[in-house]
């Protein structure tokens, strides 16, 4: 029988989605599941996007330009300017979700064997994209005890080798909700500058920052404009995960030319997704303010309640809509599976993402989970209550 590729053997399963079959089996048994495992917002998509799709006036659903519609990119220029990110339409390439933007950034800047430095825990699909292009992720560990703050710059220096080509950050961070400070961003800038590295910055959660500290984009850092590749998406900002529309933004013309080769090979980004994404930019400030205030309320509710559960601890996330929590369990992956296979409380259970899947260092995150607070406060309250009952009943409880 023909063999599958070594690359596919090395490709990790998604820590977020691999428990999905167990969840389906639980639903088939009539169990209600509170989904805290995946960053799928439940808030309404802007009505402008829905109307753009509903009133689509086209005879043909044609290919769009490989770099995306110019009208959309020009409106994104104005959108980014609100965040003091000053780019031109030609600096923006529309992609099939933020995921494709990350993949094309890797494919365009990294050769097989080249290394990317990233703090762990990190969004697990970055590893999948690195494996897809033959690159190697090397990690610098952060800890829950220190709130997942950036390690000392010396830790990065120790990891930089002749194969290091890029540093990647997610700011605000998925899965921890951490927001990098100006001092930390300046440390990253100095590393990028002194070693002439790319800085690939995933900033899809910039609209969800819950502190008075300023949002520092990679584009705000002086002296490295040619090194920066920004990743963006409409998925979280507008509750449009299914549109599959993202963007890669860079002032580096060589990188853009390289990315365009991959864009041309996949022909074009989603037509209808771009039309809806462009329409979403017309949503008023009230839309984003309502969304922001809802997540702010959910965050406060979740953190207050979950830290009251005996043996459970999570730091306060400063951005995005995730937090990593430490649980009194022997193995969070076993616990998350057990919640779906062996446990229910009054016909209900919870689905969480084991945090070990967001780490590369063996053993790290073994007693941690990522929680996405994408449910309304009423459902969050019930989910936390069910989680507390599950922790009381779990055979592998450690306290």
Backbone torsions as a table, in degrees:
resi	resn	phi	psi	omega
1	UNK	NA	135.9	178.4
2	UNK	-60.0	147.7	-177.7
3	UNK	-92.9	147.6	172.0
4	UNK	-80.4	169.0	-172.2
5	UNK	-75.2	154.3	174.5
6	UNK	-62.8	-34.4	179.3
7	UNK	-59.6	-41.3	-179.1
8	UNK	-70.3	-31.7	174.8
9	UNK	-62.3	-37.9	-176.3
10	UNK	-81.1	-16.2	-178.0
11	UNK	-67.7	123.7	-177.9
12	UNK	-77.4	152.4	168.9
13	UNK	-72.0	151.0	177.0
14	UNK	-69.9	124.3	176.4
15	UNK	-66.6	-17.4	-178.3
16	UNK	-84.8	-36.9	-170.0
17	UNK	-107.4	-13.0	-171.9
18	UNK	-71.3	-16.2	176.3
19	UNK	-87.6	1.7	-176.4
20	UNK	-57.0	-40.5	178.2
21	UNK	-60.8	-36.5	178.1
22	UNK	-67.5	-36.4	177.6
23	UNK	-64.8	-40.8	179.3
24	UNK	-63.9	-40.2	178.0
25	UNK	-63.5	-38.0	177.4
26	UNK	-64.9	-42.3	178.0
27	UNK	-63.2	-38.4	179.1
28	UNK	-63.2	-26.0	177.3
29	UNK	-86.0	2.1	178.0
30	UNK	88.7	14.6	-179.6
31	UNK	-85.1	132.4	173.5
32	UNK	-83.8	133.6	-177.0
33	UNK	-115.4	129.3	171.4
34	UNK	-92.4	114.1	-173.6
35	UNK	-87.8	103.3	173.3
36	UNK	-109.3	13.3	-170.3
37	UNK	-96.3	-18.4	-169.7
38	UNK	-135.0	144.0	-177.4
39	UNK	-82.6	58.5	177.0
40	UNK	-103.9	99.9	-178.8
41	UNK	-59.2	145.2	178.1
42	UNK	-102.0	0.0	-178.3
43	UNK	-78.5	152.4	-173.4
44	UNK	-67.0	142.1	170.9
45	UNK	-65.4	147.2	178.5
46	UNK	-53.2	138.3	-178.8
47	UNK	-62.3	-27.0	179.0
48	UNK	-61.8	-37.9	178.8
49	UNK	-69.5	-43.9	-179.9
50	UNK	-62.1	-42.2	179.7
51	UNK	-66.0	-37.5	179.1
52	UNK	-61.5	-37.8	178.4
53	UNK	-74.6	-43.5	-176.8
54	UNK	-62.4	-37.0	-175.3
55	UNK	-106.0	30.3	178.3
56	UNK	-58.1	121.7	-176.4
57	UNK	-116.1	78.5	-177.6
58	UNK	-142.0	137.9	174.6
59	UNK	-80.8	-30.3	-175.3
60	UNK	-131.5	134.3	173.7
61	UNK	-92.6	88.6	-168.1
62	UNK	-88.5	169.0	168.0
63	UNK	-60.8	145.0	168.5
64	UNK	-98.9	169.5	174.3
65	UNK	-57.1	148.4	-176.1
66	UNK	-59.6	-30.6	179.4
67	UNK	-90.3	0.9	-179.5
68	UNK	97.2	161.3	-179.7
69	UNK	-61.2	135.4	-179.8
70	UNK	-65.5	-36.7	-178.8
71	UNK	-60.3	-38.5	178.3
72	UNK	-67.7	-44.9	-178.5
73	UNK	-65.2	-35.6	178.2
74	UNK	-66.5	-37.5	177.5
75	UNK	-70.6	-32.1	175.6
76	UNK	-65.3	-31.2	175.4
77	UNK	-56.3	-46.7	179.0
78	UNK	-67.3	-37.0	178.5
79	UNK	-62.1	-48.2	-178.1
80	UNK	-66.5	-31.3	-179.5
81	UNK	-60.9	-28.4	177.4
82	UNK	-62.5	-22.7	179.7
83	UNK	-103.8	16.5	-178.9
84	UNK	61.7	30.8	172.7
85	UNK	-105.9	109.2	-172.1
86	UNK	-106.8	105.2	-179.2
87	UNK	-132.6	171.9	175.5
88	UNK	-110.6	163.6	-178.4
89	UNK	-57.5	-36.3	-178.7
90	UNK	-72.8	-10.8	175.1
91	UNK	-81.5	-9.0	-172.4
92	UNK	-110.3	130.6	174.0
93	UNK	-121.7	123.7	-179.9
94	UNK	-81.0	135.6	-175.4
95	UNK	-125.0	168.1	176.5
96	UNK	-81.9	79.1	-176.5
97	UNK	82.4	163.6	174.6
98	UNK	-62.9	-27.1	-180.0
99	UNK	-60.5	-45.5	179.0
100	UNK	-66.1	-32.7	177.5
101	UNK	-62.8	-42.4	177.6
102	UNK	-64.3	-47.2	-178.9
103	UNK	-59.3	-45.7	-178.8
104	UNK	-69.0	-32.6	175.1
105	UNK	-62.8	-44.7	178.2
106	UNK	-64.4	-47.3	-176.2
107	UNK	-63.1	-29.2	-175.0
108	UNK	-88.6	-16.3	-173.7
109	UNK	-121.8	-12.4	-172.0
110	UNK	-122.6	133.7	171.7
111	UNK	-92.1	160.7	174.8
112	UNK	-54.5	129.9	-177.9
113	UNK	93.7	-15.8	176.5
114	UNK	-67.6	154.4	-172.5
115	UNK	-114.9	144.2	174.7
116	UNK	-117.8	131.1	175.2
117	UNK	-93.5	135.8	179.5
118	UNK	-152.9	145.2	175.7
119	UNK	-77.8	147.6	173.8
120	UNK	-114.0	146.4	6.4
121	UNK	-72.1	152.8	179.9
122	UNK	-140.2	161.7	179.1
123	UNK	-57.4	120.7	-166.8
124	UNK	-61.0	-30.5	-176.9
125	UNK	-68.4	-17.1	173.8
126	UNK	-57.7	-39.7	179.4
127	UNK	-64.2	-41.9	178.9
128	UNK	-60.8	-41.1	-180.0
129	UNK	-68.7	-37.7	177.9
130	UNK	-63.7	-44.6	178.2
131	UNK	-62.0	-37.2	-179.2
132	UNK	-60.1	-32.0	-178.9
133	UNK	-108.0	8.5	175.4
134	UNK	80.4	10.7	179.6
135	UNK	-86.8	168.5	-175.5
136	UNK	-121.8	126.7	174.6
137	UNK	-91.3	128.8	173.4
138	UNK	-116.4	134.1	-169.7
139	UNK	-111.2	147.7	169.0
140	UNK	-114.0	121.9	-172.0
141	UNK	-78.0	139.7	167.6
142	UNK	-112.6	162.9	-174.7
143	UNK	-126.7	149.7	178.3
144	UNK	-66.4	-31.3	179.8
145	UNK	-63.8	-28.5	178.6
146	UNK	-102.6	15.5	176.9
147	UNK	70.4	17.5	179.4
148	UNK	65.7	28.1	179.2
149	UNK	-69.9	162.8	-178.4
150	UNK	-63.6	130.9	176.8
151	UNK	-64.7	166.7	179.1
152	UNK	-60.8	149.2	-175.3
153	UNK	-59.4	-27.7	179.4
154	UNK	-61.1	-31.2	178.5
155	UNK	-63.8	-39.2	177.1
156	UNK	-67.7	-44.7	-179.1
157	UNK	-57.5	-38.9	179.9
158	UNK	-63.9	-28.2	-174.9
159	UNK	-90.1	-17.8	-176.3
160	UNK	-72.8	129.3	180.0
161	UNK	-130.4	-177.6	178.9
162	UNK	-67.2	-14.9	178.9
163	UNK	-95.7	-4.8	-178.7
164	UNK	-71.2	127.9	-179.3
165	UNK	-122.8	-19.0	-173.5
166	UNK	-155.7	153.3	165.6
167	UNK	-113.3	136.7	177.0
168	UNK	-119.9	136.8	176.2
169	UNK	-130.8	157.8	171.1
170	UNK	-125.8	116.7	-169.6
171	UNK	-141.7	112.4	-5.7
172	UNK	-60.7	159.2	-166.0
173	UNK	-89.4	138.2	164.4
174	UNK	-111.0	115.7	28.1
175	UNK	-106.9	-1.4	-166.4
176	UNK	-91.1	-20.9	-173.8
177	UNK	79.5	8.1	-177.9
178	UNK	-72.6	143.9	177.2
179	UNK	-116.0	121.9	-178.6
180	UNK	-70.5	138.5	178.7
181	UNK	-80.7	167.8	176.7
182	UNK	-60.2	-41.2	-180.0
183	UNK	-61.8	-43.3	179.9
184	UNK	-66.0	-40.1	178.4
185	UNK	-65.9	-36.3	177.0
186	UNK	-67.3	-34.4	175.4
187	UNK	-63.0	-42.9	178.0
188	UNK	-63.4	-44.0	178.1
189	UNK	-55.6	-46.3	-177.4
190	UNK	-63.4	-38.2	176.6
191	UNK	-64.1	-46.1	-179.4
192	UNK	-60.6	-43.2	-177.2
193	UNK	-69.6	-45.6	-174.5
194	UNK	-70.3	-28.6	-178.9
195	UNK	-107.7	4.6	179.2
196	UNK	51.1	59.1	-179.1
197	UNK	-105.0	160.8	166.9
198	UNK	-79.4	146.6	171.1
199	UNK	-116.6	107.4	178.8
200	UNK	-97.8	114.8	-170.2
201	UNK	-118.7	111.4	177.7
202	UNK	-86.0	110.8	-173.6
203	UNK	-121.9	34.9	-174.8
204	UNK	-70.3	-15.5	-177.4
205	UNK	-105.2	19.6	-174.5
206	UNK	-60.6	-24.7	-177.2
207	UNK	-78.1	-7.7	-176.0
208	UNK	-119.5	79.6	178.6
209	UNK	-124.0	126.7	-169.2
210	UNK	-113.6	33.0	-178.7
211	UNK	-140.3	160.4	178.2
212	UNK	-76.6	-9.1	177.8
213	UNK	-63.7	142.0	-176.7
214	UNK	-71.5	149.8	173.4
215	UNK	-77.4	121.9	-180.0
216	UNK	-108.9	107.5	175.0
217	UNK	-81.1	155.4	173.2
218	UNK	-59.5	-27.0	178.5
219	UNK	-75.3	-10.0	176.5
220	UNK	-84.4	-10.9	-174.0
221	UNK	-83.4	130.2	-174.6
222	UNK	-79.2	143.2	170.0
223	UNK	85.5	2.1	-178.5
224	UNK	-132.2	28.4	-175.5
225	UNK	-59.8	-30.6	-179.9
226	UNK	-80.2	-9.7	-178.3
227	UNK	-96.6	-16.2	-169.5
228	UNK	-88.9	133.2	170.3
229	UNK	-126.0	115.4	-176.9
230	UNK	-98.2	137.1	178.1
231	UNK	-109.0	133.5	-179.2
232	UNK	-139.9	169.1	-178.1
233	UNK	-163.8	153.1	173.7
234	UNK	-89.6	-9.5	-168.6
235	UNK	-55.9	-51.4	-174.3
236	UNK	-87.2	-38.5	-176.1
237	UNK	-59.9	-42.5	-174.1
238	UNK	-116.9	14.8	-175.7
239	UNK	54.2	52.3	-176.0
240	UNK	-127.8	43.4	-177.0
241	UNK	-56.9	-36.9	-175.9
242	UNK	-76.3	-11.2	178.6
243	UNK	-70.3	-29.8	-176.4
244	UNK	56.8	58.0	177.6
245	UNK	-128.2	123.4	177.1
246	UNK	-135.8	-167.3	179.8
247	UNK	-154.1	145.6	169.3
248	UNK	-114.6	127.4	-175.1
249	UNK	-125.3	124.9	177.1
250	UNK	-156.4	147.5	175.3
251	UNK	-90.1	-3.7	-178.3
252	UNK	-82.2	107.8	-174.4
253	UNK	-64.7	-36.1	179.4
254	UNK	-63.9	-40.8	177.3
255	UNK	-64.5	-43.9	-179.6
256	UNK	-61.1	-43.1	178.8
257	UNK	-61.4	-39.6	179.2
258	UNK	-67.2	-45.3	179.1
259	UNK	-59.6	-39.1	-177.6
260	UNK	-62.2	-29.4	177.3
261	UNK	-63.0	-41.7	177.9
262	UNK	-70.5	-36.7	178.0
263	UNK	-62.8	-41.7	179.1
264	UNK	-66.4	-35.0	179.5
265	UNK	-65.6	-33.4	177.0
266	UNK	-94.2	7.4	172.9
267	UNK	77.2	-75.1	-176.0
268	UNK	-156.0	155.6	173.0
269	UNK	-75.0	167.9	-174.2
270	UNK	-59.5	127.4	-179.1
271	UNK	-64.4	-57.4	-175.4
272	UNK	-65.7	-36.0	176.9
273	UNK	-59.9	-40.4	178.6
274	UNK	-67.1	-40.5	178.9
275	UNK	-61.3	-42.6	178.7
276	UNK	-70.1	-39.7	178.5
277	UNK	-62.8	-41.7	178.2
278	UNK	-65.5	-41.8	178.6
279	UNK	-63.0	-33.9	-178.3
280	UNK	-63.5	-27.4	179.3
281	UNK	-66.7	-13.9	177.1
282	UNK	-88.4	-7.0	177.3
283	UNK	-61.0	136.3	-176.2
284	UNK	-69.9	169.3	178.6
285	UNK	-60.7	-27.0	-179.3
286	UNK	-61.5	-35.3	-179.7
287	UNK	-61.0	-53.3	-177.3
288	UNK	-66.1	-34.5	179.3
289	UNK	-66.1	-41.4	178.6
290	UNK	-63.8	-43.3	179.0
291	UNK	-62.6	-45.9	-179.1
292	UNK	-60.0	-47.6	-177.7
293	UNK	-65.1	-33.9	178.0
294	UNK	-65.6	-45.3	178.8
295	UNK	-67.2	-35.0	177.4
296	UNK	-61.1	-43.1	179.2
297	UNK	-66.3	-43.3	-179.7
298	UNK	-63.9	-42.6	179.8
299	UNK	-59.1	-49.4	-179.6
300	UNK	-61.1	-43.8	-179.2
301	UNK	-62.2	-48.5	-177.2
302	UNK	-62.9	-48.4	-175.4
303	UNK	-65.3	-42.0	179.2
304	UNK	-60.8	-43.7	-174.3
305	UNK	-77.1	-42.1	-172.1
306	UNK	-72.4	-31.6	179.0
307	UNK	-74.8	-6.3	174.7
308	UNK	-86.3	-14.5	-179.7
309	UNK	-73.2	128.1	-179.0
310	UNK	-54.7	129.0	177.2
311	UNK	83.7	-1.7	-178.0
312	UNK	-104.7	138.7	177.3
313	UNK	-145.7	136.6	169.0
314	UNK	-141.2	138.6	172.5
315	UNK	-70.5	168.2	-179.5
316	UNK	-83.6	115.8	178.7
317	UNK	-72.1	139.2	-177.8
318	UNK	-96.8	-5.3	-178.9
319	UNK	-161.9	-179.6	-177.8
320	UNK	58.7	-157.1	174.4
321	UNK	-138.3	46.2	177.1
322	UNK	-132.2	157.4	166.8
323	UNK	-148.1	152.0	174.3
324	UNK	-103.5	126.8	-177.3
325	UNK	-118.1	142.1	174.9
326	UNK	-93.4	130.4	-176.4
327	UNK	-116.2	153.8	177.1
328	UNK	-82.5	64.3	-177.9
329	UNK	-131.0	156.1	-179.9
330	UNK	-74.1	-30.7	-176.5
331	UNK	-158.8	113.7	-174.4
332	UNK	-67.8	-29.4	178.3
333	UNK	-66.8	-42.4	176.4
334	UNK	-64.0	-41.3	-179.0
335	UNK	-63.1	-45.7	-178.6
336	UNK	-62.9	-39.2	177.0
337	UNK	-67.6	-41.9	-179.9
338	UNK	-60.5	-37.9	178.8
339	UNK	-59.5	-28.9	-177.9
340	UNK	-93.5	-25.1	-174.5
341	UNK	-101.8	-36.1	-169.4
342	UNK	-120.1	-8.5	-171.0
343	UNK	-124.4	143.0	160.4
344	UNK	-157.1	151.4	178.5
345	UNK	-122.1	110.2	-177.7
346	UNK	54.4	39.5	176.6
347	UNK	80.4	14.6	-177.6
348	UNK	-131.7	154.5	174.1
349	UNK	-150.0	179.6	-179.1
350	UNK	-122.4	151.6	174.6
351	UNK	-120.2	123.2	-177.3
352	UNK	-123.2	165.2	177.1
353	UNK	-104.4	117.1	177.7
354	UNK	-59.4	129.2	-174.3
355	UNK	-74.4	-17.8	-179.8
356	UNK	-59.1	-27.6	178.5
357	UNK	-71.3	-10.0	178.1
358	UNK	-99.7	1.6	177.4
359	UNK	-113.3	153.8	170.6
360	UNK	-103.5	-27.6	-179.1
361	UNK	-71.0	121.8	-178.2
362	UNK	-56.1	135.3	176.9
363	UNK	91.8	-21.6	-179.1
364	UNK	-75.1	142.5	179.5
365	UNK	75.6	10.9	-175.4
366	UNK	-62.3	-30.3	179.8
367	UNK	-111.5	26.1	-177.2
368	UNK	-123.2	155.1	173.3
369	UNK	-133.5	153.7	168.4
370	UNK	-95.7	132.3	177.9
371	UNK	-115.7	128.0	174.7
372	UNK	-101.5	118.7	-179.1
373	UNK	-90.9	70.6	-178.0
374	UNK	-108.9	16.3	174.7
375	UNK	-107.7	154.7	176.6
376	UNK	-67.0	163.5	-172.2
377	UNK	-62.9	-32.5	177.6
378	UNK	-64.0	-46.6	178.2
379	UNK	-69.5	-35.8	176.4
380	UNK	-60.5	-42.5	-179.7
381	UNK	-60.1	-45.3	179.5
382	UNK	-66.6	-41.7	-179.6
383	UNK	-61.1	-42.9	179.9
384	UNK	-67.1	-38.1	176.9
385	UNK	-62.0	-44.5	178.8
386	UNK	-64.9	-40.8	177.8
387	UNK	-60.4	-42.2	179.3
388	UNK	-62.5	-41.3	177.6
389	UNK	-65.0	-37.6	178.6
390	UNK	-64.3	-41.4	179.6
391	UNK	-65.8	-34.3	177.6
392	UNK	-67.5	-33.9	-174.1
393	UNK	-92.7	-15.6	-172.5
394	UNK	-64.6	127.8	-178.0
395	UNK	-64.4	-25.5	-178.3
396	UNK	-95.1	21.9	178.5
397	UNK	-63.2	142.1	-173.2
398	UNK	-104.5	-4.3	175.1
399	UNK	-131.7	NA	NA
